[in-house]
Amino acid sequence: MAASARVVIVGGGVTGLSTAYHLAQRSGVEVVLLEKGPVGDGSSTRAGGICTSQLWAQVPIQVRVIALRRFKELSEELPDYTYHDVGCLNLFDPEELELRLQMKKLWDQYSVANELLDADEMRRRWPALVIEDDIHGFLDERGGYSEPDEYVPALAAGCRRRGVDIREFTAISEPAIESGRCTGVRTASGVVEADRVLSATHAWSDTVLAQAGYQMPCKLFVHQRFVTSPMPRPVALPAVNHHPGGCYFRPADGNRMLLGIGSPDRMERPALAADERMAGLTIDEEHFARERERHLRHVDLGGPISFEITKIGITAHSVDGEPIMGPVPSVEGLFVAGCLHSGGFAYNPGAGYVLAEMLADETPSVDMSYYAADRFDPAEVQEFMATKIREGEQSHIRGRSKRH
Ligand SMILES: Cc1cc2nc3c(=O)[nH]c(=O)nc-3n(C[C@H](O)[C@H](O)[C@H](O)COP(=O)(O)OP(=O)(O)OC[C@H]3O[C@@H](n4cnc5c(N)ncnc54)[C@H](O)[C@@H]3O)c2cc1C
């Protein structure tokens, strides 16, 4: 990259903001972030905000280790933001436990906390947890959660303090491309020129990148989470990914509980149109009222509660279940970050950290070829995109698309 350069980031979710924040500390780099709505208008403010680094491959583990470190540091750097390091408990049935035990060596190698707890020990530590006898948990004691409604504005303010020019309510229609090189982005009020452009537009990626001739090999699913009324008594919980139960939960501000529920029967959906907002997404209320009651069996809340908040957004899953982060094939200067599955929030300070290194032409802290956009077999992509699947069928995809 030249001694002085301008990078335009499209998308003001956690991926775009975090990249901008980490990039902006480099001298000579001017960062402009364009967001078609207010910052956080996509999935980022809808996320559960749960984070663990207990993943199953070296590079994602390394990025999540950076993310957990940065969440802690950001608690110091960003006024009005606190990372809640209550631990993340990942629960498995006996079959899944066997697979996870094989990853222990990898977790140890990268200093990922992974204390194995049986049902009795989990009940002893968190008396409100209702756990079946054959369930085990791996505790990631550095894991935990952020409140997205606190984190996103705090990160945007941090970006502004570092000099990032955040332009809200500024949609880009397409990247500007001349002779195979990206020279900026087109907006209603003209071209914003750039030496490099990063599209971090998540569920809108196809809409934004179509003109660049690139389609994300990606399946999109609507996903939902809920927050209870205050619980009748104080309840101590870690953040819990309940894989056998198909749900996750964590403490939330005001002695509440956040509960996220998967929907295995739901069909994939197309990319969001340019003018479409996640605020317009709906779910079957009656079905999820029943589902919430069913999933409350995992916690003894000490009395009746109601649900006060519903958030509906989109998760995005690539052919192999892993994110796509790197140069867009055949267009020099154009980069993409997306397909961050149900873990893009947990990824973000780590993803932003390594994307900033990549955009600044520094040697990235991890092997970014793992995330390369051109890593897929074209025939596999073609078959993947031609087959319509339900959320519960993601696991037929190579990779392990469990919640992470
Ligand atoms: C209900 C739910 C719960 C989740 N829980 C968790 C969790 O507990 N932990 C976890 O790690 N992950 C979780 N996720 C996943 C996580 O929310 C996403 O992976 C993450 O937010 C993706 O961030 P992003 O910045 O890439 O995308 P987004 O936040 O969607 O940001 C993309 C932005 O691009 C903007 N944009 C789009 N098109 C244009 C354009 N043409 N011009 C300008 N701007 C544009 C959009 O307005 C949007 O703000 C959850 C997701 C959902 C839906």
The ligand as an ORCA input file, in Angstrom:
! r2SCAN-3c Opt
* xyz 0 1
  C     -30.613    -13.415     16.071
  C     -29.120    -13.554     15.842
  C     -28.294    -13.930     16.902
  C     -26.907    -14.030     16.705
  N     -26.125    -14.338     17.779
  C     -24.782    -14.338     17.648
  C     -23.961    -14.596     18.768
  O     -24.410    -14.813     19.896
  N     -22.599    -14.590     18.587
  C     -22.054    -14.354     17.366
  O     -20.847    -14.385     17.256
  N     -22.819    -14.084     16.283
  C     -24.162    -14.080     16.383
  N     -24.950    -13.824     15.293
  C     -24.315    -13.580     13.984
  C     -23.867    -12.119     13.882
  O     -24.952    -11.275     14.185
  C     -23.373    -11.794     12.467
  O     -22.477    -12.790     12.009
  C     -22.659    -10.446     12.464
  O     -23.466     -9.457     13.070
  C     -22.318    -10.020     11.046
  O     -21.820     -8.706     11.132
  P     -21.555     -7.870      9.815
  O     -20.991     -6.575     10.212
  O     -20.759     -8.724      8.881
  O     -23.002     -7.716      9.159
  P     -24.166     -6.645      9.478
  O     -24.235     -6.313     10.903
  O     -25.413     -7.177      8.860
  O     -23.682     -5.355      8.729
  C     -23.776     -5.193      7.329
  C     -24.102     -3.724      7.100
  O     -23.965     -3.417      5.706
  C     -24.891     -2.381      5.426
  N     -25.098     -2.326      3.980
  C     -25.657     -3.293      3.206
  N     -25.693     -2.886      1.917
  C     -25.122     -1.655      1.876
  C     -24.882     -0.721      0.831
  N     -25.244     -0.966     -0.434
  N     -24.282      0.465      1.135
  C     -23.915      0.744      2.424
  N     -24.149     -0.113      3.448
  C     -24.744     -1.285      3.186
  C     -26.133     -2.842      6.194
  O     -27.064     -1.796      6.412
  C     -25.532     -3.382      7.486
  O     -25.526     -2.429      8.532
  C     -26.348    -13.751     15.428
  C     -27.179    -13.401     14.359
  C     -28.543    -13.286     14.547
  C     -29.418    -12.897     13.404
*
